[in-house]
């Protein structure tokens, strides 16, 4: 499994390989404190966003992450970011996460199409056997969204991470495996058609 920068395009959303050129656009939509309530980071300034992007690009250089800018294709406007992370090529496994959208694009077709693009590329092009997701145990909305995707809740890693505020976070893990992908794809495609 060889994960390399790629642009993934759907009817509404385009995922572009993250670059420093995206910092200003991301900062325009991504410094809302509500976006970072459940995150491990708390971005409040353009400098914070630049550091966030630089860290993601360093992870890409090291082959452990493939970050994207999420762009609303019709408006050619950046609306958020997502990435493949914890890439384990020998195990045909990766994680989808670090996902956030501007408030106006939350609970819209943006997330459905973004996840469909990422999952299709992971399973159909990269040949992944397993795609993982994790979220803060307290993030009820994220947990519900992962279940709606068709991801299977696998368990909780207790005292797993420290948040930017210093709170000790339990993380709930979910996954989709290759044999489940056709049913998940059909569900997401149908949901997107209704959007």
WOQUI-V980407 format. One record per residue. N is the residue number from 1. RES is the residue in one letter. SS is DSSP state (A for helix, B for strand, O for the rest). OMEGA is omega as a letter, one per 40 degrees, with the letter a starting at -180 (none if undefined). Layout:
n: (N | N)
res: (RES | RES)
ss: (SS | SS)
omega: (OMEGA | OMEGA)
This chain:
n: (1 | 2 | 3 | 4 | 5 | 6 | 7 | 8 | 9 | 10 | 11 | 12 | 13 | 14 | 15 | 16 | 17 | 18 | 19 | 20 | 21 | 22 | 23 | 24 | 25 | 26 | 27 | 28 | 29 | 30 | 31 | 32 | 33 | 34 | 35 | 36 | 37 | 38 | 39 | 40 | 41 | 42 | 43 | 44 | 45 | 46 | 47 | 48 | 49 | 50 | 51 | 52 | 53 | 54 | 55 | 56 | 57 | 58 | 59 | 60 | 61 | 62 | 63 | 64 | 65 | 66 | 67 | 68 | 69 | 70 | 71 | 72 | 73 | 74 | 75 | 76 | 77 | 78 | 79 | 80 | 81 | 82 | 83 | 84 | 85 | 86 | 87 | 88 | 89 | 90 | 91 | 92 | 93 | 94 | 95 | 96 | 97 | 98 | 99 | 100 | 101 | 102 | 103 | 104 | 105 | 106 | 107 | 108 | 109 | 110 | 111 | 112 | 113 | 114 | 115 | 116 | 117 | 118 | 119 | 120 | 121 | 122 | 123 | 124 | 125 | 126 | 127 | 128 | 129 | 130 | 131 | 132 | 133 | 134 | 135 | 136 | 137 | 138 | 139 | 140 | 141 | 142 | 143 | 144 | 145 | 146 | 147 | 148 | 149 | 150 | 151 | 152 | 153 | 154 | 155 | 156 | 157 | 158 | 159 | 160 | 161 | 162 | 163 | 164 | 165 | 166 | 167 | 168 | 169 | 170 | 171 | 172 | 173 | 174 | 175 | 176 | 177 | 178 | 179 | 180 | 181 | 182 | 183 | 184 | 185 | 186 | 187 | 188 | 189 | 190 | 191 | 192 | 193 | 194 | 195)
res: (X | X | X | X | X | X | X | X | X | X | X | X | X | X | X | X | X | X | X | X | X | X | X | X | X | X | X | X | X | X | X | X | X | X | X | X | X | X | X | X | X | X | X | X | X | X | X | X | X | X | X | X | X | X | X | X | X | X | X | X | X | X | X | X | X | X | X | X | X | X | X | X | X | X | X | X | X | X | X | X | X | X | X | X | X | X | X | X | X | X | X | X | X | X | X | X | X | X | X | X | X | X | X | X | X | X | X | X | X | X | X | X | X | X | X | X | X | X | X | X | X | X | X | X | X | X | X | X | X | X | X | X | X | X | X | X | X | X | X | X | X | X | X | X | X | X | X | X | X | X | X | X | X | X | X | X | X | X | X | X | X | X | X | X | X | X | X | X | X | X | X | X | X | X | X | X | X | X | X | X | X | X | X | X | X | X | X | X | X | X | X | X | X | X | X)
ss: (O | O | O | O | O | O | O | B | B | O | O | O | B | B | B | B | B | O | O | A | A | A | A | A | A | A | A | A | A | A | O | O | A | A | A | A | O | O | O | O | O | O | O | O | O | A | A | A | A | A | A | A | A | A | A | A | A | A | A | A | A | O | O | O | B | B | B | B | B | B | B | B | O | O | O | O | B | B | B | B | B | B | B | B | B | B | B | B | A | A | A | O | B | B | B | B | B | B | B | B | B | O | A | A | A | O | O | O | A | A | A | A | A | A | A | A | A | A | A | A | A | A | A | A | A | O | O | O | O | B | B | B | B | B | B | B | O | O | O | A | A | A | A | A | A | A | A | A | A | O | O | B | B | B | B | B | B | B | B | B | B | B | O | O | O | O | O | B | B | B | B | B | B | B | B | B | B | A | A | A | A | A | A | A | A | A | A | A | A | A | A | A | A | A | O)
omega: (a | a | a | i | a | i | i | a | i | a | a | a | i | i | a | i | a | i | i | i | a | a | a | i | i | a | i | a | a | a | i | a | i | i | a | a | a | a | i | i | i | a | a | a | i | i | i | a | i | i | i | a | i | i | i | i | i | i | i | i | a | i | a | a | i | a | a | i | i | a | i | a | a | a | a | a | i | a | i | a | i | i | i | i | a | a | i | a | a | a | a | a | i | i | i | a | a | a | i | i | i | a | a | a | i | a | i | i | a | a | a | a | i | i | i | i | a | a | i | i | a | a | a | a | a | a | i | i | a | i | a | i | i | i | i | a | i | a | a | a | i | i | i | i | i | i | i | i | a | i | a | i | a | a | a | i | a | a | a | a | i | i | i | a | a | i | i | a | i | i | i | a | i | i | i | i | a | a | i | a | a | i | i | i | i | i | a | i | i | i | a | i | i | a | none)
